[in-house]
Amino acid sequence: MEGLLGPVQIRELAERLGIRPTKTLGQNFVHDPNTIRRIVRAAELSPDEAVLEVGPGLGSLSLELLAAGAQLTAVEIDPRLAVELPATVQRFAPELAGRLRVVEADALNVTALPDPQPTALVANLPYNVSVPVLLTLLAALPTIRHGLVLVQLEVADRLAASPGSKVYGVPSAKLAWYGPATRVGVVPRSVFWPVPNVESGLVRFSRAAPPPGNASRDEVFAVIDAAFAQRRKMLRSALAGWAGSGTAAEAVLIKAGVDPTARGETLPVTAFARIAEARIAEARLA
């Protein structure tokens, strides 16, 4: 499709709308058509798939997603951009305009979307809230089966990190609760306007069954938060506040089959789920 937005079209649209990308909204617009095509290819979308895009901005990625056959729902917080996106699609790809729905909203507050319900999330996420947005949408929209997000490279590494990695932490463990994630590429800063101070990375994820056990997501996430609140602390100390005391934490860990002297950085999400479930069992016996 020849309708992709390049640097000239991006600047013209922004100037006409009076748009100056802001750090507050985490706005960095991709203006390189080859990068946009690469993102959509890496997303591995099925024909006619219902796709959610967060922060469509001026519409570069939106146009390519539509060209790939997606039924697209775009969530945009900036009212000027939300109003303009349908007009941009009508101008550059009028035959695809009927496949687009725009929701003016803060993605952190989204609890439901109009049909068709999205099965994929593909987005250049706002850098300042990328992890909360991703986790919020996976929790709110269980129909999302897979996706690809563009985030700061450091964040990409954290999201895809495995237990034992230096960057494994809360984002890694919480995303793993939903399913596996992999970093699938690096995106240079030169393809953005304005040019960010950091490189970016692509993370592909898919939804899988949650870890075995009866503990809820919130209960498991509470363990993860406590375990990483003070990095490099042994779990019997890190979880003392969560469990009520160091002694109680040690008892729960032993019941869960986890070494009390281990550190949160070494545990897979399945172990955090066992810890949460062990505490539930302990509470029933109390």
ChimeraX attribute file (.defattr): number of C-alpha atoms within 10 A of each C-alpha:
attribute: neighborCount
match mode: 1-to-1
recipient: residues
	/A:1	9
	/A:2	9
	/A:3	16
	/A:4	23
	/A:5	23
	/A:6	15
	/A:7	15
	/A:8	9
	/A:9	14
	/A:10	20
	/A:11	17
	/A:12	11
	/A:13	17
	/A:14	15
	/A:15	11
	/A:16	8
	/A:17	13
	/A:18	10
	/A:19	15
	/A:20	11
	/A:21	15
	/A:22	10
	/A:23	12
	/A:24	10
	/A:25	14
	/A:26	15
	/A:27	22
	/A:28	22
	/A:29	24
	/A:30	25
	/A:31	25
	/A:32	18
	/A:33	19
	/A:34	11
	/A:35	16
	/A:36	22
	/A:37	16
	/A:38	12
	/A:39	24
	/A:40	19
	/A:41	14
	/A:42	18
	/A:43	22
	/A:44	13
	/A:45	22
	/A:46	13
	/A:47	10
	/A:48	13
	/A:49	19
	/A:50	22
	/A:51	29
	/A:52	28
	/A:53	25
	/A:54	27
	/A:55	29
	/A:56	28
	/A:57	29
	/A:58	26
	/A:59	26
	/A:60	25
	/A:61	27
	/A:62	30
	/A:63	27
	/A:64	23
	/A:65	26
	/A:66	22
	/A:67	18
	/A:68	18
	/A:69	17
	/A:70	23
	/A:71	24
	/A:72	28
	/A:73	25
	/A:74	26
	/A:75	22
	/A:76	22
	/A:77	19
	/A:78	16
	/A:79	11
	/A:80	15
	/A:81	22
	/A:82	23
	/A:83	14
	/A:84	17
	/A:85	24
	/A:86	17
	/A:87	14
	/A:88	21
	/A:89	24
	/A:90	14
	/A:91	12
	/A:92	16
	/A:93	18
	/A:94	13
	/A:95	12
	/A:96	16
	/A:97	19
	/A:98	13
	/A:99	16
	/A:100	19
	/A:101	20
	/A:102	20
	/A:103	18
	/A:104	17
	/A:105	17
	/A:106	14
	/A:107	21
	/A:108	16
	/A:109	11
	/A:110	15
	/A:111	11
	/A:112	10
	/A:113	16
	/A:114	10
	/A:115	10
	/A:116	13
	/A:117	19
	/A:118	22
	/A:119	18
	/A:120	25
	/A:121	25
	/A:122	26
	/A:123	26
	/A:124	25
	/A:125	23
	/A:126	23
	/A:127	20
	/A:128	15
	/A:129	15
	/A:130	22
	/A:131	21
	/A:132	13
	/A:133	20
	/A:134	19
	/A:135	15
	/A:136	16
	/A:137	20
	/A:138	18
	/A:139	14
	/A:140	15
	/A:141	16
	/A:142	13
	/A:143	14
	/A:144	20
	/A:145	17
	/A:146	24
	/A:147	23
	/A:148	26
	/A:149	24
	/A:150	24
	/A:151	26
	/A:152	25
	/A:153	20
	/A:154	13
	/A:155	21
	/A:156	27
	/A:157	22
	/A:158	22
	/A:159	28
	/A:160	23
	/A:161	22
	/A:162	23
	/A:163	16
	/A:164	14
	/A:165	12
	/A:166	11
	/A:167	18
	/A:168	22
	/A:169	25
	/A:170	21
	/A:171	22
	/A:172	25
	/A:173	28
	/A:174	19
	/A:175	23
	/A:176	24
	/A:177	21
	/A:178	23
	/A:179	18
	/A:180	17
	/A:181	22
	/A:182	17
	/A:183	20
	/A:184	16
	/A:185	17
	/A:186	16
	/A:187	19
	/A:188	15
	/A:189	17
	/A:190	15
	/A:191	20
	/A:192	18
	/A:193	17
	/A:194	16
	/A:195	14
	/A:196	18
	/A:197	9
	/A:198	13
	/A:199	15
	/A:200	23
	/A:201	21
	/A:202	26
	/A:203	24
	/A:204	24
	/A:205	25
	/A:206	17
	/A:207	19
	/A:208	13
	/A:209	8
	/A:210	16
	/A:211	20
	/A:212	11
	/A:213	12
	/A:214	14
	/A:215	20
	/A:216	14
	/A:217	16
	/A:218	10
	/A:219	17
	/A:220	23
	/A:221	20
	/A:222	15
	/A:223	20
	/A:224	26
	/A:225	19
	/A:226	20
	/A:227	27
	/A:228	19
	/A:229	15
	/A:230	15
	/A:231	14
	/A:232	14
	/A:233	17
	/A:234	17
	/A:235	25
	/A:236	25
	/A:237	21
	/A:238	24
	/A:239	30
	/A:240	17
	/A:241	13
	/A:242	17
	/A:243	20
	/A:244	10
	/A:245	14
	/A:246	18
	/A:247	14
	/A:248	17
	/A:249	23
	/A:250	21
	/A:251	19
	/A:252	26
	/A:253	25
	/A:254	14
	/A:255	17
	/A:256	20
	/A:257	13
	/A:258	19
	/A:259	14
	/A:260	20
	/A:261	13
	/A:262	15
	/A:263	21
	/A:264	31
	/A:265	25
	/A:266	16
	/A:267	19
	/A:268	17
	/A:269	25
	/A:270	17
	/A:271	20
	/A:272	26
	/A:273	25
	/A:274	23
	/A:275	25
	/A:276	27
	/A:277	22
	/A:278	22
	/A:279	22
	/A:280	15
	/A:281	15
	/A:282	13
	/A:283	10
	/A:284	8
	/A:285	7
	/A:286	5
